[in-house]
Amino acid sequence: MKKVLGSAVAALAMGTGAAQAADDVTLQLKWVTQAQFAGYYVALEKGFYEEEDLNVTIKPGGPDIAPSQVVAGGGADVVIDWMPSALAAREKGLPLVNIAQPFKSSGMMLTCRAETGITSPADFPGKTLGVWFFGNEYPFLSWMSQLGIPTDGSEGGVTVLKQGFNVDPLLQKQADCVSTMTYNEYWQVIDAGLAPDDLVTFKYEDQGVATLEDGLYVLENKLSDAAFADQMVRFVRASMKGWKYAEENSDEAAEIVLEYDETGAQTEKHQKRMMGEIAKLTAGSNGALDPADYERTVASLMSGGSDPVITKAPEGAWTHAITDAALK
């Protein structure tokens, strides 16, 4: 009731009358409802979108949902994706454009059992490494290419195990290392009973092969529509307000996420821990893409020798137009 009254008062104060409908915006998440996306849920719950005259629908993702395909099919106005996946899709003909970059740092890493004897990337050859696919494999393949390590299971190379979105291959010793995020799967390993001393981790950020994650992307042709661009300016402004609130109030942000988790699968302990880690990745970003971070990502993706993720430097793959207006 409080929200309804607030909306009406805000509309009258603007002199527009209650008949003026808010603009509908649909956001497609890269994964399921969790603290990785807390900024958007906070902006929704705290009325930040409402203040910008937006009616935002947040669509959770999942193992069978590719954000790029959703936006291409008209199922969302704006999507969250990792830049390697977005740039690969752009090179293949889907004109995705990064309009904002709330995540400054990468949370990607390989987590290995210490008992395998792996102490550095030089120990990877001959080992089995779990890798996520559906667009998440690109940073890994780029890293292996830079190291000169084949990923076809040949002598001197690694065997790639297509990893589901869990850590079972490590727990069941089917893989020597698995893909994990600092804020999620690593803690699943810990919660399963392994101690940090039982593990060796390799953060992509520390290895110099980090690529940008969780950016906001839209279709390029839609940006030529002034009304759509204006909606995105307001959406980014409210979203970043949500992210900064989440950083400063991480426990509250985690609780808000839990309220929106319709599956009931998330736990308070895990979400609060995740939000604490996520805050480290969004820290330092005001939403505007850092061109140096972009260039580093492109260089990493193009340095794959005979099999790079992208074959040429993209053109028009990002814009500051939306964040410049949003951050005024």
N, C-alpha and C positions, 0 to 999 in steps of 0.2 A: 504494500500500500504506500509506503514511504517513497518507493521508487516511482510509482505512478504519479503521485502528487508532485514529486520533484520534476518529472518530465514536463508536466503540464505547466508548472510555474516557469520553468526554463523557456518553454515555447512562447508563453505570453510575454515574458520579459524581453524576448528577442523581437517582439512585435510581429511575429509570423502567424500567430494563432495556432491552435492545436491541430488544425487541419493539415498543416505542412508535415509530411511524413519524413522520418529520418531516412538517410540513404542506406540501402542494404549493402553490406560487404561480407563476402564469405571467405574465410581463411582456412586453407587446408594445412594441417600439421604434417610433419614428416613421420611422426610416430604417435603412439597412443598418448592419452592424457596423462601427463606427468610433469614434474617440476622443470623439466627441460623447456617447457613452454609457459612457465609461470607468469611471465610479463603480460602475456595476452589474456590469461584468465584473470589476473589482477585488474587489468584495464577494464575488463568486462564487469567484474564484480564491484569495483569501486566507482563505476559510472564514468570513467574517463572517455570511453567511446561515446556514451550518451551525451557528454558535455560537448563533443565534437559533432553532434547531430548524426551519429552513425548507429545503425542497427547491425551489430556484428554477429555472425554465426561462425563458431569455431568447429571445424570438422576434424575429429581425431583421425590419425593414420593407423597403419598396421602393416604387417608383413606382406600383404598383397596389394598395398596401395602405393603407387608411385606419384608423388606430387606433380611432376612434369606432365604426366598423362592426364591427371585430373584437370589441370588448368588448360591443357590443350583441348580437352573435351568440353570445356565450359562449365565444369563442376565447381570452380572456385575463381575468385577474382585475383587472389594473391596467395602464394604458397611459400612454405618454408622448405628450403632444400640446402644441401651442401654444394658449394661452388663447383667441385669437380664434376658432379653429376649434372649440374645446370649448364656448365660450359660444354660438356660432352653432348648434351642434348641440343645445345645451340649449334654446334658444328654439324650435327645431323639434320638440322633444318627447323628445329623448334626455337623461335626467337625469344628466349627468356632473357629478361633484364633484371639485374640486381638493383633494387631501389633503396635498400637500407641493409645495414649489417650490424645487428645488435650484439652478435658474438665477436669479441676481439681475438680470443684465443681458441685453440683446438683442444678438445677433450679426448681425442683419439689416442689409443695406445695398444700395444701388444702385451699381453700378460702371459708369462711363461712359468712353468714349474721349475724351481731352483734345482731340483734333483736331475733335470735333463742335462745339466752342465752348461747351459747357455748363460753366458755372462756379457756378451756383446753381439752385435749383428753379424760379426765374423763367424759366429757359431751357428748361424741359421742353416747353412747348407746341410742337406741330409735330414733335416727335421721336417715335421708336419706342422703346418701353421693354419689355424682356423681363420677364415676370412669371410666377412659379410659380403653379399653381392647385392643386386638390385640398385646399382649405382654407388654403393658404399665401398666397392672394391678398388676404385680408382686411386685413392691416396696410397693404398698398400702396393698396388702394381707399379705406381710411379716410384715409390721408395725402393722396391726390389730392383727396378730397372737402373736406378741411380747407383745401387750397390753392385750391379752387374751379376745379380743372382737370378738364374732362370726360375720360372714358376711352373715348369711343366713336369716336375718330378724327376728330371734327368740328373745324371751324376753331376755333383757340384751345385745342384739347385735345391729348391724346396718343393715339398708336396703340399699343394693347396687343398685344404678341406673346406668345402662350402659349408660354412657355419650357419646354423639357424640362429635366431635372435635369442640365444641363451648361451650358457657357458658349459653345457654338458660335455662337450668334447675334452675339455681340460679336466673336469672332475672325473670323467671315466677313462682318462689317459688315452683317448683316441688321437689327441693332438698335443704337441709339446708346448704350443702357445696358442692363445685365442685372441681375437679382437675384443677389446673392451673399451668402454668410455669411463673416464675418471669419475663420472657422477652416477654411473649405473651398474654395468656388468661387473666391474672390478669388485664392487661391494657384494654382488651376488656370490662371487667366489669366496669372499671372506665369510659371508653368512652361511656358506655351505660347510664351513669348518676349517678351511685353510688359513694359516696365519700369514701376515705380511712377510715374515722371514722365509716362508715356504715359496715365495714368489719373486720373480724378477720382472720388472716392467720397463717398457721402452715407449716413452711418450713421443709422439710424432713431433711435438713442439720442440723437445730437447734434441731430436735427431735432425732438426733443420728441414724437415719435409712436411711440416704442418700446412694444411690448406684450410681455407675458410669454411666454416660450418654455420648452419642455421641462419642463412640470409633470407631476406624477403624478395621474392621474384614475381614479376608479372609478365604478360605478353607485351612485346615491344609495340605492336600496332595500337594497343589500347591506350598507351601513353599520349597519343596524338589527340585523344579526346579530352578536352579541357575539364569536363565535368568529372571524368574518371580520375584524372591526375589530381584534381582538388580533393577527391575522396581519399586518395592514397596519401596525400599530404596530411590530412586530418587523422587518417588511420595510423600513420607512422608516428605522428606527434603523441597521440594517446597511448600507443603501444610502448614507446620509449618512456613515457611517464610511468606506465605500468612496470617496466623493467627496473627503473631506478627505485621505485617503491619496493619492489620485490627484493632487490639487493639489500636495502636498508632494513627490511622487515621480513627476513627469510622464513622464519617459523610461521608467521601469519600467511605468507605467500604459499607455503606448502599446504597449509590447512585449506586455503581457497582452492587449490588444485584438487585436493581430496574431495571437496564438495562437488566438483564437476566430473569426477571419475565415476561414470555410470556403471562401469564393470565391477566396482568394489574390489578390484584386484590389488590396488595400491595400499601400502601401509604407511602410517604416520611416521614411523621411524625411518623408513627408506626415503620417503619424500622430503623430510626435513634434512636428512643427510645429503640428498641429491641437490636440494636448493642451495645448500652451503657451498657445494662444489660448482654449481652452475654460476653462482654469483662471482666466482673467480674468473669465469670465462667471459662474462658480460662486462666486468669491470674495465673501465678505460674506454668504453665505446659510448658515444652519444647517439649512435645510430647511423652516422655517416661512414661510408666505406673508406678505409684508408688505402689510397692508391698503391702504397708500398706493399701492403698485405696482399692486394690483388695481384700485383706484379710477381710477388713471391709465389703465389699459388699458380699462376700461369707458367712461370719458369719451371716449377716442380713438375707440372703436368706435361710439359713439352720436352722434359729431359729424359724421356723413357727410351732413348736409343732407337732401335728399330721398331719399337712398339709403344709410342707415346700415347697418352690418353687423348690429347688433342694434337693435331698436326700443324696448326698455325695459330698465331696470336689472334685472339678474337677481336672484333671491332664492335663497339656499341653494346658491350655486354653488361655495362653498368652505367648508372647516372647519379649525379649529385642533385639533380633538379628537385627531386621530392624532398630529400633531407634538407637542402638549402632553404626551402620554403617552410618546412616543418619546424626547423630549429631557429627561425627568426626570433 
